Amino acid sequence: MIAPGFSFTTHATDGHARTGLLVTPHGEVETPTFMPVGTQGSVKGLSPDEVASTGAKIVLGNTYHLWLRPTAALIDKLGGLHRFTRWPHSMLTDSGGFQAFSLAQQGPRTSTGPASAGAKISEEGVVFRSHLDGAKHAMTPEVSMEVQGQIGADISMQLDECPPLGGEGVRDRKAIEAAVARTTRWAHRCLAVWRRDHRARGRALFGIVQGGTFVDLRVRHAEELGAIDDGFDGLALGGFSVGEPIEMMYEALAECAWKLDPRRPRYLMGVGTPPDLLVGIEHGIDMFDCVLPTRNARNGQALTRYGKVNIKQARFRDDDKPLDPDCGCACCAGGFSRAYLRHLFVAGEMLVLRLLSIHNLWLYGELMRDARAAIREQRYASFKRAWLDRYAAGLP
């Protein structure tokens, strides 16, 4: 079942929360861990060394974007994604399916705005037009596996169908059941390619559990994927944080996350805020990714242990304190004041976007480090409660 050079070991537990060690051909990753998102092969605005300085030992690349530009073939020709991006640590790529469903709907840009284009899903896969130039592409389970194999990340994801959950979609059990069934059929097709072409090269493949907010569907799907002979190296929960009420996501995580096979790493895809991470860890999640810390940084929002900080606010105009005096990131420990950061943002200077990105990723890395320590010391519940109370309190 396990790819050569890949392993996962649980080291400590506290309730359902756990610490562990994920090993890939490019190094060790302590879990729980947060993966910064490098959509185009780069965590926006930051060098690999800067990303690593925040404690990150694994990053995520976006298969859809890298497939369309610069192309998987070019990345392969130039030595694979690690060499191409100069990131020496572990790397995960998504399947490309979510972006094929969502970005392709927007269509390519024209002189008057986005052109209309709809992605068409069938049993074979999804046919879509590129958001870059309108060219037609077909993403099938086999294509996704070959593209990710060419890119060469340590961990790849199966192609799945993620039904929208916003509005009435939350209660559309029939549509979600159909997506679960199709995802299972696609899982077998993905594994067939992976076993044949890529597993022997030391690359791992994760399955994706769907089911919306229906706990029974989630548990059943996790059992189906976990039972596949010579199957997945890890299991992910997909289809969360896509429009459903946050309370429903938390309730579903409490019921199903810890039921995923404990021998394999558990990955919660595309989630989220610091409170989301704390809830996920509580229920047994090992791996997270989200664009939120870097995207929000580029919009002038710092995430601190004392809550969100909108650096554009006038109250910071003459504030000489760093964002968080006890933070060890290059922004805070470097002495950059709130007043200076506000000045840079108002002036349109790029430096502030980089400093806030470093700070936000450091916060996420610190949250993971402190959570691991709390689990080892059997005090995770009190740690989580104290962290959330301080986060709600606001800046001192």
Number of C-alpha atoms within 10 A of each C-alpha: 14 19 21 14 16 19 19 21 16 17 13 16 18 17 15 16 26 26 25 19 18 22 17 24 20 18 16 17 20 23 26 29 30 29 24 28 25 20 19 18 21 20 20 19 17 17 15 17 12 17 23 21 16 21 19 25 23 27 25 26 27 21 29 26 21 23 20 15 13 12 16 24 14 17 21 17 11 13 14 18 25 20 13 15 16 13 21 16 19 23 24 25 27 23 26 25 22 20 16 26 20 15 20 23 20 18 23 19 15 11 6 6 10 13 15 14 17 17 21 15 16 10 10 13 21 18 19 24 23 23 24 15 12 17 12 12 14 17 21 24 26 19 16 26 27 18 21 31 24 21 28 25 25 28 24 28 26 31 29 29 26 22 24 20 20 13 11 9 16 20 15 15 15 10 15 24 19 14 19 25 17 18 25 25 14 23 23 18 17 25 24 16 18 25 17 9 13 20 19 14 16 17 23 28 28 26 30 29 30 30 28 33 24 21 18 14 19 26 20 16 22 25 15 13 23 20 12 14 8 12 20 26 24 27 24 25 23 24 26 27 20 18 14 20 15 13 9 16 20 17 13 20 25 18 15 21 27 21 17 25 16 16 12 21 25 27 28 27 18 19 23 20 15 22 14 16 25 23 17 27 30 24 21 28 28 28 25 24 21 18 18 19 26 27 17 18 24 20 14 21 20 26 26 21 24 18 16 15 18 16 26 19 12 11 12 19 16 13 15 13 15 19 27 21 11 10 18 15 21 17 23 21 15 11 16 17 21 23 22 20 26 23 18 17 19 14 10 11 12 12 13 24 26 20 21 29 29 26 28 25 28 26 23 25 23 20 21 25 16 15 28 24 16 21 24 17 12 16 14 24 17 11 17 19 12 11 18 17 14 15 18 12 11 13 14 6
